[in-house]
Amino acid sequence: MLYAKIVVGLPVSGTFDYVVPEAFVKTIKPGSRVWINFGTRRIVGYVVALAKKSQVKDLKPVLELIDKYPLLDKKILLLTGKIADYYCCSWGEAIETALPEALRKGKKIG
């Protein structure tokens, strides 16, 4: 089983683990945008890593992969991680400041 480490554009620290459904295993990559259930809301999340194991039980699945290819490359993920540390914001908030509003809201590219 594959797990996605996901950050969200909210003032919450850390990553959240989600189960990657079999249909997305070959296409999901770090930098991908995904639709997830977060609490009672459906929001856009950003995959920052993938893992074969998770310490958390009863995880929710990734609902949908938004783009065919990752929107964010390794350099942007590294930069936004450093921005989050420097400005004391969440990694997801830092990613969202680097994106146009349409992409933050889950609009598909192309």
Rosetta blueprint (number, residue, H / E / L):
1 M L
2 L L
3 Y E
4 A E
5 K E
6 I E
7 V E
8 V E
9 G L
10 L L
11 P L
12 V L
13 S L
14 G L
15 T L
16 F E
17 D E
18 Y E
19 V E
20 V L
21 P L
22 E H
23 A H
24 F H
25 V L
26 K L
27 T L
28 I L
29 K L
30 P L
31 G L
32 S L
33 R E
34 V E
35 W E
36 I E
37 N E
38 F E
39 G L
40 T L
41 R E
42 R E
43 I E
44 V E
45 G E
46 Y E
47 V E
48 V E
49 A E
50 L E
51 A E
52 K L
53 K L
54 S L
55 Q L
56 V L
57 K L
58 D L
59 L L
60 K L
61 P E
62 V L
63 L L
64 E E
65 L E
66 I L
67 D L
68 K L
69 Y L
70 P L
71 L L
72 L L
73 D L
74 K H
75 K H
76 I H
77 L H
78 L H
79 L H
80 T H
81 G H
82 K H
83 I H
84 A H
85 D H
86 Y H
87 Y H
88 C L
89 C L
90 S L
91 W H
92 G H
93 E H
94 A H
95 I H
96 E H
97 T H
98 A L
99 L L
100 P L
101 E H
102 A H
103 L H
104 R H
105 K L
106 G L
107 K L
108 K L
109 I L
110 G L
